[in-house]
Amino acid sequence: MNQIGVYLAGPLFSEQDRELLVRISSRMEEAGLACFVPHREVGDLSEIAKQHTERIARQFVFESDINGLKECALVCALLDGTDVDSGTAAEMGIAFATGKPILGLCTDLRRRGKTVNNVIWGFCDSGSKIYETVDDLVAAAVLAANETMQNSR
């Protein structure tokens, strides 16, 4: 399979969130998908700010993430937490506005089967592309990547 760029959006505030995004990317990469994981590809904002001003670090991270979104074929978003992370929601909005498929992952047992924000639900094809397991998300991403390749021919 040709490599298709998957942008992995999600909160980066806890070690568990960052580790889950890396685990998802590893599984997707094993399935032949190239992944852009912002904190892995770009770096941690606070670490970058130690070497530059905070403004320069913020601008660098912002531009790098936007470029990752522009270059990807689809977005997979981690939707766990009491509400969807604001940065994740913004990334999903950019992807939706540019016609890219968006797949959501909600592993949070407290929120499974419950309604997410209506806009987030709409971004994920009226909720039909919100998955509960990493396995289901990876399988759906492979299918979406294949569809994207076929549609680009």
RATALIN-V209109 format. One record per pair of residues at least 24 apart in sequence whose ideal C-beta (glycine too) atoms are under 10 Angstrom apart, sorted by the first residue. I is the first residue (numbers start at 0). J is the second residue. D is the distance in whole Angstrom. If there is no record, write none. Layout:
<<I J D> <I J D>>
This chain:
<<0 30 8> <0 31 4> <0 32 8> <0 141 8> <0 144 7> <0 145 7> <0 148 8> <1 31 8> <1 32 10> <1 33 9> <1 144 9> <1 145 10> <1 148 6> <1 151 10> <2 28 9> <2 31 7> <2 32 7> <2 33 4> <2 34 10> <2 72 9> <2 144 9> <3 27 9> <3 31 8> <3 32 6> <3 33 7> <3 34 10> <3 71 8> <3 72 5> <3 73 7> <3 140 8> <3 141 9> <3 143 8> <3 144 4> <3 145 8> <3 146 10> <3 147 6> <3 148 7> <3 151 10> <4 32 8> <4 33 5> <4 34 8> <4 35 6> <4 67 8> <4 68 10> <4 69 10> <4 70 6> <4 71 4> <4 72 5> <4 73 8> <4 74 10> <4 99 10> <4 144 9> <4 147 10> <5 30 10> <5 32 5> <5 33 7> <5 34 5> <5 35 7> <5 36 9> <5 71 6> <5 72 7> <5 73 6> <5 74 7> <5 75 6> <5 100 10> <5 102 9> <5 137 10> <5 140 6> <5 141 10> <5 143 9> <5 144 7> <6 34 8> <6 35 5> <6 36 8> <6 37 8> <6 40 10> <6 64 9> <6 67 5> <6 68 6> <6 69 9> <6 70 8> <6 71 4> <6 72 9> <6 73 7> <6 74 5> <6 75 7> <6 76 9> <6 90 7> <6 91 10> <6 93 9> <6 94 7> <6 99 8> <6 101 10> <7 34 6> <7 35 7> <7 36 5> <7 37 8> <7 38 10> <7 39 9> <7 40 10> <7 67 9> <7 71 9> <7 74 8> <7 75 5> <7 76 8> <7 77 8> <7 87 10> <7 90 10> <7 104 9> <7 136 10> <7 140 10> <8 35 10> <8 36 9> <8 37 8> <8 64 9> <8 67 10> <8 68 9> <8 71 10> <8 74 6> <8 75 7> <8 76 4> <8 77 7> <8 78 9> <8 83 10> <8 84 8> <8 86 8> <8 87 5> <8 88 9> <8 89 9> <8 90 4> <8 91 6> <8 93 10> <8 94 8> <8 101 9> <8 103 9> <9 36 9> <9 37 9> <9 38 9> <9 75 9> <9 76 6> <9 77 3> <9 78 8> <9 79 8> <9 80 9> <9 83 9> <9 84 7> <9 86 9> <9 87 6> <9 90 9> <9 104 8> <10 76 10> <10 77 7> <10 78 10> <10 79 8> <10 80 6> <10 83 9> <10 84 4> <10 85 9> <10 86 7> <10 87 6> <11 36 10> <11 37 7> <11 38 5> <11 43 8> <11 44 9> <11 77 10> <11 84 8> <11 86 8> <11 87 9> <12 80 9> <12 84 8> <12 86 10> <13 79 10> <13 80 9> <15 79 9> <16 77 7> <16 79 7> <16 80 8> <16 84 9> <17 43 9> <19 77 7> <19 79 8> <19 104 9> <19 106 8> <19 133 8> <20 75 9> <20 77 6> <20 104 10> <22 133 7> <23 75 7> <23 77 8> <23 104 7> <23 133 6> <23 136 7> <23 137 7> <23 140 9> <24 75 9> <24 137 10> <25 133 10> <25 137 10> <26 133 6> <26 134 8> <26 136 8> <26 137 5> <26 138 10> <26 140 9> <27 75 8> <27 133 9> <27 136 8> <27 137 6> <27 140 6> <27 141 8> <27 144 9> <28 137 10> <29 137 8> <30 137 6> <30 138 8> <30 140 8> <30 141 5> <30 144 9> <31 141 7> <31 144 8> <32 72 9> <32 73 9> <32 75 9> <32 137 8> <32 140 6> <32 141 7> <32 143 10> <32 144 6> <33 70 10> <33 71 9> <33 72 9> <33 144 10> <34 67 10> <34 71 9> <34 75 8> <34 140 9> <35 63 9> <35 64 9> <35 66 9> <35 67 4> <35 68 8> <35 70 7> <35 71 6> <35 74 10> <36 67 9> <37 63 8> <37 64 5> <37 67 7> <37 68 10> <37 86 9> <37 90 9> <38 64 10> <40 64 9> <40 66 10> <40 67 7> <41 66 9> <41 67 8> <64 89 10> <64 90 7> <64 93 9> <65 90 9> <65 93 8> <68 93 5> <68 94 6> <68 97 8> <68 99 8> <69 93 9> <69 94 10> <69 97 8> <69 99 10> <71 97 10> <71 99 7> <71 100 10> <72 99 7> <72 100 8> <72 140 10> <72 143 8> <72 144 6> <72 146 10> <72 147 5> <72 148 8> <72 151 8> <73 99 5> <73 100 4> <73 101 7> <73 102 7> <73 128 10> <73 139 10> <73 140 7> <73 143 5> <73 144 7> <73 146 9> <73 147 6> <74 99 6> <74 100 7> <74 101 5> <74 102 7> <74 103 9> <74 122 9> <74 123 10> <74 140 10> <74 143 10> <75 100 9> <75 101 8> <75 102 5> <75 103 8> <75 104 7> <75 128 10> <75 130 9> <75 136 6> <75 137 9> <75 139 8> <75 140 6> <75 143 9> <76 101 6> <76 102 7> <76 103 5> <76 104 7> <76 105 10> <76 119 8> <76 122 8> <76 123 8> <76 128 10> <76 129 9> <76 136 10> <77 103 8> <77 104 5> <77 105 8> <77 106 8> <77 107 10> <77 136 9> <78 103 5> <78 104 6> <78 105 5> <78 106 9> <78 107 8> <78 110 8> <78 115 6> <78 116 9> <78 119 7> <78 120 10> <78 123 8> <78 129 7> <78 130 10> <79 103 10> <79 104 8> <79 105 6> <79 106 6> <79 107 4> <79 108 10> <79 109 9> <79 110 7> <80 105 9> <80 107 7> <80 109 10> <80 110 8> <81 107 9> <81 109 8> <81 110 8> <82 110 9> <82 115 9> <82 116 7> <82 119 9> <83 110 10> <83 115 7> <83 116 6> <83 118 9> <83 119 5> <83 122 10> <87 119 9> <88 116 8> <88 118 8> <88 119 6> <88 122 8> <91 118 8> <91 119 7> <91 121 10> <91 122 5> <91 123 8> <92 118 8> <92 119 9> <92 122 7> <94 122 8> <95 119 10> <95 121 8> <95 122 5> <95 123 9> <96 122 10> <99 143 9> <99 147 9> <100 124 8> <100 128 7> <100 139 9> <100 140 9> <100 142 10> <100 143 5> <100 144 9> <100 146 8> <100 147 7> <101 128 7> <101 129 10> <101 143 9> <102 127 10> <102 128 5> <102 129 8> <102 130 7> <102 135 9> <102 136 6> <102 137 10> <102 139 5> <102 140 6> <102 142 10> <102 143 7> <103 128 6> <103 129 4> <103 130 7> <103 131 10> <103 136 8> <103 139 10> <104 128 10> <104 129 8> <104 130 5> <104 131 8> <104 132 8> <104 133 7> <104 135 8> <104 136 5> <104 137 10> <104 139 9> <104 140 10> <105 129 6> <105 130 7> <105 131 6> <105 132 10> <105 136 10> <106 130 9> <106 131 7> <106 132 7> <106 133 8> <106 136 9> <107 131 9>>
